Structure formats: C-alpha cells, structure tokens
Amino acid sequence: MTPVNVIFILAITWVILLLVFTIVMLVHMHKEYKRMDERMERRRKAFDDHLDEIRKKGLK
C-alpha cells in the first residue's frame, strides 16, 4: 500500500461517512417537520373549536 492509496481510501471513506450523515439528518429533519406540522394542525383545530364555542355563547 503506497501513501497515495491510503489517502485515496481515507478520502473515499470520509465522503461515504458524510453522505450517510447527511441522509440521516435529512430523514430526521423530515420526521421532525411532519411532527411539528401535525402539532400545529391540532392547535389550529382546537383554536377554531374554541372560537366556535365563543361565537355560540355570544349568539345566545
């Protein structure tokens, strides 16, 4: 193994590790984004229901 081969193998290993890390982070962020979106949707629905109750009380 010449030093050039060792450097080449290390560079390829480094690139593969970076790719794996990037993919893992993207998947994690996507899951987190979906969870936040669901949470916001539930809050919006609860707020709309709350406003409807206030309107009904106000109309009586």
PDB file of N, CA, C and O in Angstrom:
ATOM      1  N   MET A   1       0.857  -1.200   0.000  1.00  0.00           N
ATOM      2  CA  MET A   1       0.000   0.000   0.000  1.00  0.00           C
ATOM      3  C   MET A   1       0.891   1.249   0.000  1.00  0.00           C
ATOM      4  O   MET A   1       1.671   1.483   0.923  1.00  0.00           O
ATOM      5  N   THR A   2       0.750   2.012  -1.032  1.00  0.00           N
ATOM      6  CA  THR A   2       1.508   3.263  -1.084  1.00  0.00           C
ATOM      7  C   THR A   2       0.735   4.359  -0.350  1.00  0.00           C
ATOM      8  O   THR A   2      -0.475   4.238  -0.159  1.00  0.00           O
ATOM      9  N   PRO A   3       1.413   5.411   0.057  1.00  0.00           N
ATOM     10  CA  PRO A   3       0.715   6.507   0.762  1.00  0.00           C
ATOM     11  C   PRO A   3      -0.429   7.098  -0.062  1.00  0.00           C
ATOM     12  O   PRO A   3      -1.432   7.542   0.498  1.00  0.00           O
ATOM     13  N   VAL A   4      -0.284   7.107  -1.381  1.00  0.00           N
ATOM     14  CA  VAL A   4      -1.355   7.642  -2.226  1.00  0.00           C
ATOM     15  C   VAL A   4      -2.604   6.779  -2.103  1.00  0.00           C
ATOM     16  O   VAL A   4      -3.715   7.305  -2.026  1.00  0.00           O
ATOM     17  N   ASN A   5      -2.433   5.456  -2.084  1.00  0.00           N
ATOM     18  CA  ASN A   5      -3.574   4.549  -1.927  1.00  0.00           C
ATOM     19  C   ASN A   5      -4.258   4.759  -0.580  1.00  0.00           C
ATOM     20  O   ASN A   5      -5.486   4.770  -0.499  1.00  0.00           O
ATOM     21  N   VAL A   6      -3.467   4.925   0.472  1.00  0.00           N
ATOM     22  CA  VAL A   6      -4.030   5.126   1.815  1.00  0.00           C
ATOM     23  C   VAL A   6      -4.843   6.417   1.853  1.00  0.00           C
ATOM     24  O   VAL A   6      -5.954   6.439   2.382  1.00  0.00           O
ATOM     25  N   ILE A   7      -4.290   7.486   1.295  1.00  0.00           N
ATOM     26  CA  ILE A   7      -5.012   8.766   1.276  1.00  0.00           C
ATOM     27  C   ILE A   7      -6.291   8.648   0.465  1.00  0.00           C
ATOM     28  O   ILE A   7      -7.331   9.177   0.857  1.00  0.00           O
ATOM     29  N   PHE A   8      -6.215   7.951  -0.670  1.00  0.00           N
ATOM     30  CA  PHE A   8      -7.386   7.755  -1.528  1.00  0.00           C
ATOM     31  C   PHE A   8      -8.485   6.993  -0.789  1.00  0.00           C
ATOM     32  O   PHE A   8      -9.655   7.369  -0.845  1.00  0.00           O
ATOM     33  N   ILE A   9      -8.100   5.918  -0.096  1.00  0.00           N
ATOM     34  CA  ILE A   9      -9.082   5.116   0.658  1.00  0.00           C
ATOM     35  C   ILE A   9      -9.689   5.954   1.784  1.00  0.00           C
ATOM     36  O   ILE A   9     -10.897   5.894   2.017  1.00  0.00           O
ATOM     37  N   LEU A  10      -8.867   6.729   2.479  1.00  0.00           N
ATOM     38  CA  LEU A  10      -9.385   7.584   3.548  1.00  0.00           C
ATOM     39  C   LEU A  10     -10.351   8.634   3.004  1.00  0.00           C
ATOM     40  O   LEU A  10     -11.371   8.927   3.627  1.00  0.00           O
ATOM     41  N   ALA A  11     -10.026   9.200   1.841  1.00  0.00           N
ATOM     42  CA  ALA A  11     -10.896  10.211   1.241  1.00  0.00           C
ATOM     43  C   ALA A  11     -12.240   9.601   0.864  1.00  0.00           C
ATOM     44  O   ALA A  11     -13.286  10.196   1.120  1.00  0.00           O
ATOM     45  N   ILE A  12     -12.216   8.413   0.257  1.00  0.00           N
ATOM     46  CA  ILE A  12     -13.476   7.750  -0.124  1.00  0.00           C
ATOM     47  C   ILE A  12     -14.296   7.431   1.130  1.00  0.00           C
ATOM     48  O   ILE A  12     -15.510   7.636   1.146  1.00  0.00           O
ATOM     49  N   THR A  13     -13.632   6.929   2.183  1.00  0.00           N
ATOM     50  CA  THR A  13     -14.328   6.613   3.434  1.00  0.00           C
ATOM     51  C   THR A  13     -14.959   7.875   4.016  1.00  0.00           C
ATOM     52  O   THR A  13     -16.096   7.830   4.486  1.00  0.00           O
ATOM     53  N   TRP A  14     -14.246   8.993   3.995  1.00  0.00           N
ATOM     54  CA  TRP A  14     -14.734  10.264   4.519  1.00  0.00           C
ATOM     55  C   TRP A  14     -15.970  10.732   3.754  1.00  0.00           C
ATOM     56  O   TRP A  14     -16.946  11.179   4.355  1.00  0.00           O
ATOM     57  N   VAL A  15     -15.923  10.628   2.419  1.00  0.00           N
ATOM     58  CA  VAL A  15     -17.070  11.041   1.595  1.00  0.00           C
ATOM     59  C   VAL A  15     -18.283  10.172   1.896  1.00  0.00           C
ATOM     60  O   VAL A  15     -19.398  10.682   2.007  1.00  0.00           O
ATOM     61  N   ILE A  16     -18.076   8.863   2.030  1.00  0.00           N
ATOM     62  CA  ILE A  16     -19.197   7.959   2.331  1.00  0.00           C
ATOM     63  C   ILE A  16     -19.795   8.296   3.699  1.00  0.00           C
ATOM     64  O   ILE A  16     -21.016   8.322   3.852  1.00  0.00           O
ATOM     65  N   LEU A  17     -18.944   8.553   4.687  1.00  0.00           N
ATOM     66  CA  LEU A  17     -19.451   8.919   6.018  1.00  0.00           C
ATOM     67  C   LEU A  17     -20.255  10.218   5.959  1.00  0.00           C
ATOM     68  O   LEU A  17     -21.305  10.328   6.593  1.00  0.00           O
ATOM     69  N   LEU A  18     -19.765  11.201   5.202  1.00  0.00           N
ATOM     70  CA  LEU A  18     -20.506  12.463   5.076  1.00  0.00           C
ATOM     71  C   LEU A  18     -21.863  12.245   4.406  1.00  0.00           C
ATOM     72  O   LEU A  18     -22.866  12.824   4.823  1.00  0.00           O
ATOM     73  N   LEU A  19     -21.891  11.415   3.374  1.00  0.00           N
ATOM     74  CA  LEU A  19     -23.160  11.134   2.687  1.00  0.00           C
ATOM     75  C   LEU A  19     -24.150  10.460   3.638  1.00  0.00           C
ATOM     76  O   LEU A  19     -25.320  10.839   3.690  1.00  0.00           O
ATOM     77  N   VAL A  20     -23.683   9.467   4.382  1.00  0.00           N
ATOM     78  CA  VAL A  20     -24.568   8.766   5.323  1.00  0.00           C
ATOM     79  C   VAL A  20     -25.083   9.744   6.376  1.00  0.00           C
ATOM     80  O   VAL A  20     -26.272   9.744   6.693  1.00  0.00           O
ATOM     81  N   PHE A  21     -24.197  10.575   6.919  1.00  0.00           N
ATOM     82  CA  PHE A  21     -24.597  11.544   7.936  1.00  0.00           C
ATOM     83  C   PHE A  21     -25.636  12.520   7.374  1.00  0.00           C
ATOM     84  O   PHE A  21     -26.624  12.829   8.039  1.00  0.00           O
ATOM     85  N   THR A  22     -25.411  13.002   6.151  1.00  0.00           N
ATOM     86  CA  THR A  22     -26.356  13.932   5.525  1.00  0.00           C
ATOM     87  C   THR A  22     -27.722  13.289   5.331  1.00  0.00           C
ATOM     88  O   THR A  22     -28.747  13.911   5.612  1.00  0.00           O
ATOM     89  N   ILE A  23     -27.745  12.059   4.857  1.00  0.00           N
ATOM     90  CA  ILE A  23     -29.024  11.365   4.626  1.00  0.00           C
ATOM     91  C   ILE A  23     -29.750  11.158   5.948  1.00  0.00           C
ATOM     92  O   ILE A  23     -30.960  11.366   6.033  1.00  0.00           O
ATOM     93  N   VAL A  24     -29.014  10.749   6.984  1.00  0.00           N
ATOM     94  CA  VAL A  24     -29.638  10.532   8.303  1.00  0.00           C
ATOM     95  C   VAL A  24     -30.238  11.837   8.825  1.00  0.00           C
ATOM     96  O   VAL A  24     -31.352  11.843   9.349  1.00  0.00           O
ATOM     97  N   MET A  25     -29.500  12.948   8.683  1.00  0.00           N
ATOM     98  CA  MET A  25     -30.010  14.234   9.159  1.00  0.00           C
ATOM     99  C   MET A  25     -31.244  14.672   8.376  1.00  0.00           C
ATOM    100  O   MET A  25     -32.197  15.193   8.956  1.00  0.00           O
ATOM    101  N   LEU A  26     -31.230  14.462   7.058  1.00  0.00           N
ATOM    102  CA  LEU A  26     -32.393  14.842   6.246  1.00  0.00           C
ATOM    103  C   LEU A  26     -33.628  14.045   6.656  1.00  0.00           C
ATOM    104  O   LEU A  26     -34.715  14.610   6.778  1.00  0.00           O
ATOM    105  N   VAL A  27     -33.472  12.745   6.868  1.00  0.00           N
ATOM    106  CA  VAL A  27     -34.606  11.912   7.285  1.00  0.00           C
ATOM    107  C   VAL A  27     -35.121  12.379   8.646  1.00  0.00           C
ATOM    108  O   VAL A  27     -36.329  12.478   8.861  1.00  0.00           O
ATOM    109  N   HIS A  28     -34.192  12.665   9.565  1.00  0.00           N
ATOM    110  CA  HIS A  28     -34.598  13.123  10.903  1.00  0.00           C
ATOM    111  C   HIS A  28     -35.347  14.449  10.818  1.00  0.00           C
ATOM    112  O   HIS A  28     -36.380  14.615  11.467  1.00  0.00           O
ATOM    113  N   MET A  29     -34.839  15.400  10.024  1.00  0.00           N
ATOM    114  CA  MET A  29     -35.496  16.698   9.901  1.00  0.00           C
ATOM    115  C   MET A  29     -36.872  16.553   9.261  1.00  0.00           C
ATOM    116  O   MET A  29     -37.811  17.256   9.633  1.00  0.00           O
ATOM    117  N   HIS A  30     -36.990  15.638   8.297  1.00  0.00           N
ATOM    118  CA  HIS A  30     -38.285  15.425   7.658  1.00  0.00           C
ATOM    119  C   HIS A  30     -39.304  14.906   8.668  1.00  0.00           C
ATOM    120  O   HIS A  30     -40.443  15.370   8.701  1.00  0.00           O
ATOM    121  N   LYS A  31     -38.891  13.941   9.492  1.00  0.00           N
ATOM    122  CA  LYS A  31     -39.806  13.414  10.519  1.00  0.00           C
ATOM    123  C   LYS A  31     -40.197  14.509  11.505  1.00  0.00           C
ATOM    124  O   LYS A  31     -41.364  14.639  11.876  1.00  0.00           O
ATOM    125  N   GLU A  32     -39.199  15.300  11.929  1.00  0.00           N
ATOM    126  CA  GLU A  32     -39.460  16.375  12.887  1.00  0.00           C
ATOM    127  C   GLU A  32     -40.427  17.396  12.288  1.00  0.00           C
ATOM    128  O   GLU A  32     -41.327  17.876  12.977  1.00  0.00           O
ATOM    129  N   TYR A  33     -40.245  17.729  11.014  1.00  0.00           N
ATOM    130  CA  TYR A  33     -41.113  18.696  10.341  1.00  0.00           C
ATOM    131  C   TYR A  33     -42.549  18.173  10.281  1.00  0.00           C
ATOM    132  O   TYR A  33     -43.496  18.921  10.528  1.00  0.00           O
ATOM    133  N   LYS A  34     -42.709  16.877   9.950  1.00  0.00           N
ATOM    134  CA  LYS A  34     -44.055  16.308   9.899  1.00  0.00           C
ATOM    135  C   LYS A  34     -44.713  16.352  11.274  1.00  0.00           C
ATOM    136  O   LYS A  34     -45.901  16.655  11.389  1.00  0.00           O
ATOM    137  N   ARG A  35     -43.934  16.046  12.328  1.00  0.00           N
ATOM    138  CA  ARG A  35     -44.496  16.043  13.679  1.00  0.00           C
ATOM    139  C   ARG A  35     -44.910  17.460  14.089  1.00  0.00           C
ATOM    140  O   ARG A  35     -45.970  17.650  14.686  1.00  0.00           O
ATOM    141  N   MET A  36     -44.076  18.449  13.768  1.00  0.00           N
ATOM    142  CA  MET A  36     -44.419  19.834  14.095  1.00  0.00           C
ATOM    143  C   MET A  36     -45.665  20.268  13.321  1.00  0.00           C
ATOM    144  O   MET A  36     -46.517  20.981  13.852  1.00  0.00           O
ATOM    145  N   ASP A  37     -45.765  19.834  12.071  1.00  0.00           N
ATOM    146  CA  ASP A  37     -46.916  20.190  11.248  1.00  0.00           C
ATOM    147  C   ASP A  37     -48.199  19.616  11.846  1.00  0.00           C
ATOM    148  O   ASP A  37     -49.221  20.299  11.914  1.00  0.00           O
ATOM    149  N   GLU A  38     -48.137  18.343  12.283  1.00  0.00           N
ATOM    150  CA  GLU A  38     -49.310  17.728  12.913  1.00  0.00           C
ATOM    151  C   GLU A  38     -49.686  18.470  14.191  1.00  0.00           C
ATOM    152  O   GLU A  38     -50.867  18.691  14.462  1.00  0.00           O
ATOM    153  N   ARG A  39     -48.681  18.855  14.976  1.00  0.00           N
ATOM    154  CA  ARG A  39     -48.941  19.571  16.229  1.00  0.00           C
ATOM    155  C   ARG A  39     -49.623  20.910  15.947  1.00  0.00           C
ATOM    156  O   ARG A  39     -50.580  21.280  16.627  1.00  0.00           O
ATOM    157  N   MET A  40     -49.121  21.642  14.932  1.00  0.00           N
ATOM    158  CA  MET A  40     -49.719  22.929  14.572  1.00  0.00           C
ATOM    159  C   MET A  40     -51.157  22.741  14.084  1.00  0.00           C
ATOM    160  O   MET A  40     -52.032  23.554  14.383  1.00  0.00           O
ATOM    161  N   GLU A  41     -51.391  21.670  13.338  1.00  0.00           N
ATOM    162  CA  GLU A  41     -52.745  21.406  12.828  1.00  0.00           C
ATOM    163  C   GLU A  41     -53.710  21.151  13.991  1.00  0.00           C
ATOM    164  O   GLU A  41     -54.841  21.638  13.986  1.00  0.00           O
ATOM    165  N   ARG A  42     -53.252  20.382  14.991  1.00  0.00           N
ATOM    166  CA  ARG A  42     -54.106  20.126  16.163  1.00  0.00           C
ATOM    167  C   ARG A  42     -54.395  21.414  16.918  1.00  0.00           C
ATOM    168  O   ARG A  42     -55.523  21.638  17.357  1.00  0.00           O
ATOM    169  N   ARG A  43     -53.369  22.272  17.073  1.00  0.00           N
ATOM    170  CA  ARG A  43     -53.585  23.540  17.775  1.00  0.00           C
ATOM    171  C   ARG A  43     -54.574  24.418  17.018  1.00  0.00           C
ATOM    172  O   ARG A  43     -55.454  25.041  17.613  1.00  0.00           O
ATOM    173  N   ARG A  44     -54.415  24.459  15.690  1.00  0.00           N
ATOM    174  CA  ARG A  44     -55.313  25.289  14.881  1.00  0.00           C
ATOM    175  C   ARG A  44     -56.758  24.794  15.019  1.00  0.00           C
ATOM    176  O   ARG A  44     -57.686  25.593  15.138  1.00  0.00           O
ATOM    177  N   LYS A  45     -56.935  23.475  15.001  1.00  0.00           N
ATOM    178  CA  LYS A  45     -58.285  22.918  15.123  1.00  0.00           C
ATOM    179  C   LYS A  45     -58.874  23.235  16.505  1.00  0.00           C
ATOM    180  O   LYS A  45     -60.043  23.603  16.618  1.00  0.00           O
ATOM    181  N   ALA A  46     -58.057  23.089  17.548  1.00  0.00           N
ATOM    182  CA  ALA A  46     -58.533  23.385  18.904  1.00  0.00           C
ATOM    183  C   ALA A  46     -58.910  24.862  19.018  1.00  0.00           C
ATOM    184  O   ALA A  46     -59.911  25.201  19.650  1.00  0.00           O
ATOM    185  N   PHE A  47     -58.117  25.734  18.413  1.00  0.00           N
ATOM    186  CA  PHE A  47     -58.406  27.166  18.467  1.00  0.00           C
ATOM    187  C   PHE A  47     -59.701  27.477  17.715  1.00  0.00           C
ATOM    188  O   PHE A  47     -60.515  28.274  18.181  1.00  0.00           O
ATOM    189  N   ASP A  48     -59.893  26.844  16.545  1.00  0.00           N
ATOM    190  CA  ASP A  48     -61.134  27.046  15.791  1.00  0.00           C
ATOM    191  C   ASP A  48     -62.346  26.569  16.584  1.00  0.00           C
ATOM    192  O   ASP A  48     -63.381  27.234  16.605  1.00  0.00           O
ATOM    193  N   ASP A  49     -62.212  25.403  17.241  1.00  0.00           N
ATOM    194  CA  ASP A  49     -63.307  24.896  18.069  1.00  0.00           C
ATOM    195  C   ASP A  49     -63.603  25.869  19.215  1.00  0.00           C
ATOM    196  O   ASP A  49     -64.761  26.115  19.553  1.00  0.00           O
ATOM    197  N   HIS A  50     -62.550  26.409  19.797  1.00  0.00           N
ATOM    198  CA  HIS A  50     -62.706  27.366  20.892  1.00  0.00           C
ATOM    199  C   HIS A  50     -63.449  28.615  20.403  1.00  0.00           C
ATOM    200  O   HIS A  50     -64.355  29.103  21.078  1.00  0.00           O
ATOM    201  N   LEU A  51     -63.067  29.130  19.235  1.00  0.00           N
ATOM    202  CA  LEU A  51     -63.746  30.306  18.682  1.00  0.00           C
ATOM    203  C   LEU A  51     -65.219  30.007  18.387  1.00  0.00           C
ATOM    204  O   LEU A  51     -66.089  30.848  18.610  1.00  0.00           O
ATOM    205  N   ASP A  52     -65.486  28.795  17.881  1.00  0.00           N
ATOM    206  CA  ASP A  52     -66.881  28.414  17.611  1.00  0.00           C
ATOM    207  C   ASP A  52     -67.702  28.426  18.892  1.00  0.00           C
ATOM    208  O   ASP A  52     -68.843  28.890  18.900  1.00  0.00           O
ATOM    209  N   GLU A  53     -67.115  27.908  19.988  1.00  0.00           N
ATOM    210  CA  GLU A  53     -67.843  27.909  21.267  1.00  0.00           C
ATOM    211  C   GLU A  53     -68.135  29.331  21.722  1.00  0.00           C
ATOM    212  O   GLU A  53     -69.231  29.621  22.200  1.00  0.00           O
ATOM    213  N   ILE A  54     -67.154  30.220  21.575  1.00  0.00           N
ATOM    214  CA  ILE A  54     -67.350  31.616  21.982  1.00  0.00           C
ATOM    215  C   ILE A  54     -68.465  32.255  21.133  1.00  0.00           C
ATOM    216  O   ILE A  54     -69.314  32.978  21.654  1.00  0.00           O
ATOM    217  N   ARG A  55     -68.447  31.976  19.823  1.00  0.00           N
ATOM    218  CA  ARG A  55     -69.481  32.542  18.949  1.00  0.00           C
ATOM    219  C   ARG A  55     -70.874  32.044  19.345  1.00  0.00           C
ATOM    220  O   ARG A  55     -71.830  32.819  19.377  1.00  0.00           O
ATOM    221  N   LYS A  56     -70.981  30.733  19.647  1.00  0.00           N
ATOM    222  CA  LYS A  56     -72.271  30.172  20.026  1.00  0.00           C
ATOM    223  C   LYS A  56     -72.781  30.806  21.313  1.00  0.00           C
ATOM    224  O   LYS A  56     -73.967  31.115  21.431  1.00  0.00           O
ATOM    225  N   LYS A  57     -71.881  31.000  22.280  1.00  0.00           N
ATOM    226  CA  LYS A  57     -72.287  31.659  23.534  1.00  0.00           C
ATOM    227  C   LYS A  57     -72.715  33.093  23.276  1.00  0.00           C
ATOM    228  O   LYS A  57     -73.662  33.589  23.886  1.00  0.00           O
ATOM    229  N   GLY A  58     -72.004  33.760  22.363  1.00  0.00           N
ATOM    230  CA  GLY A  58     -72.320  35.148  22.067  1.00  0.00           C
ATOM    231  C   GLY A  58     -73.647  35.301  21.352  1.00  0.00           C
ATOM    232  O   GLY A  58     -74.309  36.328  21.503  1.00  0.00           O
ATOM    233  N   LEU A  59     -74.060  34.294  20.565  1.00  0.00           N
ATOM    234  CA  LEU A  59     -75.313  34.390  19.799  1.00  0.00           C
ATOM    235  C   LEU A  59     -76.524  34.129  20.691  1.00  0.00           C
ATOM    236  O   LEU A  59     -77.627  34.576  20.379  1.00  0.00           O
ATOM    237  N   LYS A  60     -76.329  33.409  21.802  1.00  0.00           N
ATOM    238  CA  LYS A  60     -77.486  33.062  22.653  1.00  0.00           C
ATOM    239  C   LYS A  60     -78.030  34.263  23.367  1.00  0.00           C
ATOM    240  O   LYS A  60     -78.997  34.149  24.119  1.00  0.00           O
TER     241      LYS A  60
END
